[in-house]
């Protein structure tokens, strides 16, 4: 949706392709080998909200009125149990209409493959998330401390490839296990946003604890394979 006017809080606003919030019974998204692909021609970055033209700000720049974001392919928030399996997620970075940068560095707007926040139990199995404008997968849980109960996140045969910022970002967890998963080639297609890493643990208003990676691969990323330099 194009704003066509100032002061609406966006220049171009997208919607999640699939979104679930606050489910009290288990959710299973069963892909059966199908693909969810972002449409071509979606705006991503900074744009003039009145004219729609590309806007090139001086960073840092976080005025939402100039934001263009396609939003996320799968959005999972505050669910008691969520499973996503046997699915390909194509962020179609090659066909984004790229605006100016937005955020503290690069393009820090919503174009995630899977964004999963506040879920008490999360399983990602046989999922390939690639060519997303920011992260293939981001996992978070606000307000956790070292004494919080365990809310497990499990990845089995997850692949994150050719995403612009991370194959996976973790911004709050008390238990994350990744098995036979790949976190590769971040920032290798069209553009990159720092830290352009395979995996980033960044505790935002939370803690990150008990990460276990078994037989996983981190290679060909623009910057580091694995970064954890912010938060507790």
C-alpha positions in Angstrom: 0.0 0.0 0.0 1.4 3.4 -1.1 0.9 6.2 1.4 0.6 9.1 -1.1 0.7 11.5 1.9 2.9 12.4 4.8 2.3 11.5 8.4 0.8 8.0 7.9 3.7 6.1 9.5 4.8 4.5 6.3 5.7 5.2 2.6 4.9 1.7 1.4 3.3 -0.8 3.8 3.1 -4.5 3.3 1.3 -7.2 5.2 2.4 -10.7 6.5 1.7 -13.5 4.1 0.8 -15.8 6.9 0.3 -14.6 10.5 -0.8 -16.2 13.8 -0.9 -14.5 17.2 -1.8 -15.7 20.6 -2.8 -19.2 19.8 -3.6 -21.4 22.9 -3.6 -24.7 21.0 -0.7 -26.1 18.9 -0.2 -24.8 15.4 1.4 -26.8 12.6 2.2 -25.2 9.2 2.8 -28.2 7.0 4.4 -27.2 3.7 4.5 -30.6 2.0 7.4 -29.3 -0.1 5.7 -26.2 -1.3 7.2 -22.7 -1.7 6.0 -19.3 -0.4 7.6 -16.6 -2.5 7.4 -12.8 -2.1 5.9 -11.1 -5.1 8.1 -9.1 -7.4 8.1 -5.4 -7.2 7.7 -4.9 -3.5 9.4 -1.8 -2.1 12.2 -2.1 0.5 14.0 0.8 2.1 13.5 4.6 2.3 11.0 6.3 -0.1 9.3 9.7 -0.2 5.8 9.0 1.2 4.2 11.7 -1.1 5.9 11.0 -4.4 7.1 7.4 -3.9 10.6 8.3 -5.1 13.7 6.7 -3.6 14.9 8.7 -0.7 18.6 8.6 0.4 19.0 9.7 4.0 22.0 10.2 6.1 22.2 7.3 8.6 21.1 6.7 11.2 17.6 7.3 9.9 14.5 5.8 11.5 11.6 8.0 10.4 8.7 5.5 9.8 7.0 7.9 7.4 9.7 7.1 4.8 9.7 3.3 5.4 9.0 0.8 2.6 8.7 -2.7 3.8 7.1 -5.8 2.3 6.7 -7.3 5.9 7.2 -11.0 6.7 6.3 -14.2 4.9 5.4 -16.0 8.2 4.7 -14.2 11.4 4.3 -16.3 14.6 3.7 -14.4 17.9 2.9 -15.5 21.4 1.7 -19.0 20.5 1.7 -21.9 23.0 3.3 -24.2 20.3 4.2 -23.6 16.7 5.7 -25.9 14.1 6.8 -25.0 10.5 8.1 -27.9 8.4 8.7 -29.1 4.9 8.6 -25.6 3.3 10.7 -23.3 1.1 10.5 -19.6 1.8 11.8 -17.3 -1.1 12.2 -13.7 -0.1 12.9 -12.8 -3.8 15.6 -10.3 -3.0 16.5 -10.1 -6.7 13.1 -8.5 -7.5 12.7 -6.0 -4.6 12.5 -2.3 -5.6 15.3 -1.1 -3.4 15.0 2.3 -1.8 17.5 4.2 0.3 18.9 2.8 3.5 16.9 2.9 6.7 18.0 2.2 10.3 21.4 2.4 11.9 23.1 0.7 9.0 22.0 -0.9 5.8 18.3 -1.8 5.4 16.8 -2.7 8.8 13.1 -3.2 7.9 10.6 -6.0 7.9 11.3 -8.5 5.2 11.8 -11.7 7.2 11.3 -15.2 6.1 10.0 -16.3 9.5 9.6 -13.9 12.4 8.8 -15.8 15.6 8.4 -13.9 18.9 7.2 -15.0 22.3 6.3 -18.6 21.3 6.6 -21.0 24.2 7.6 -23.9 22.0 8.9 -23.5 18.4 10.0 -26.2 15.9 11.4 -25.4 12.5 12.0 -28.5 10.5 13.1 -29.0 6.9 12.7 -25.3 6.1 14.8 -23.5 3.5 14.6 -19.7 3.9 16.6 -17.8 1.3 17.0 -14.4 -0.5 15.1 -12.5 2.2 15.7 -8.7 2.5 16.8 -9.0 6.1 16.8 -12.4 8.0 15.7 -15.8 6.9 14.6 -16.5 10.5 14.5 -14.3 13.6 13.6 -15.8 17.0 12.9 -13.7 20.1 11.3 -13.7 23.5 11.1 -10.5 25.5 11.6 -10.2 29.3 13.5 -13.4 29.9 16.0 -13.7 32.7 18.5 -16.4 33.8 15.8 -17.7 36.1 13.0 -17.9 33.5 11.5 -21.2 32.6 12.6 -22.9 29.5 10.9 -22.1 26.2 12.5 -24.4 23.6 13.3 -23.5 20.1 14.4 -26.4 17.9 15.8 -26.3 14.3 16.2 -29.5 12.4 17.5 -29.4 8.8 17.0 -25.7 8.6 18.8 -23.9 5.8 19.3 -20.1 5.7 21.1 -18.9 2.5 21.6 -15.7 0.6 19.7 -13.5 3.1 20.8 -9.9 3.4 21.5 -9.6 7.2 21.4 -13.1 8.9 20.5 -16.7 8.2 19.2 -16.6 11.7 19.0 -13.9 14.4 18.2 -14.7 18.1 17.1 -11.8 20.3 16.0 -13.7 23.4 15.9 -17.4 24.3 16.3 -19.8 27.2 17.0 -22.8 25.0 17.8 -23.1 21.3 19.0 -26.3 19.6 20.0 -26.5 15.9 20.7 -29.8 14.4 22.0 -30.5 10.9 21.4 -26.9 9.9 23.1 -24.5 7.5 23.7 -20.7 8.0 25.4 -19.7 4.8 26.1 -17.0 2.2 24.5 -14.1 4.0 24.8 -10.8 2.0 26.0 -12.6 -1.1 23.1 -11.6 -3.3 22.5 -7.9 -4.4 23.1 -6.2 -1.0 24.1 -6.8 2.6 23.2 -5.2 5.9 25.6 -5.5 8.9 26.5 -7.6 10.6 25.9 -9.8 7.5 26.5 -12.9 9.6 25.5 -16.5 9.6 24.0 -16.3 13.1 23.6 -13.4 15.4 22.8 -13.7 19.1 21.7 -10.2 20.3 19.8 -10.1 23.6 17.2 -7.3 23.2 15.3 -6.7 26.5 16.0 -10.4 27.4 18.8 -12.9 27.7 20.2 -15.5 25.3 21.1 -18.8 27.0 21.6 -22.5 26.3 22.4 -22.5 22.6 23.4 -25.9 21.2 24.5 -26.4 17.6 25.0 -30.0 16.4 26.5 -30.8 13.0 25.8 -27.3 11.7 27.5 -25.3 8.9 28.5 -21.6 8.8 30.2 -20.7 5.6 30.6 -18.0 2.8 29.0 -15.2 4.9 29.9 -11.6 4.0 31.2 -11.0 7.5 31.5 -13.4 10.5 30.0 -16.9 10.8 28.6 -16.3 14.3 28.4 -13.1 16.3 27.3 -12.5 19.9 28.4 -9.0 21.0 25.3 -7.3 22.3 23.3 -7.7 25.5 23.3 -10.4 28.1 
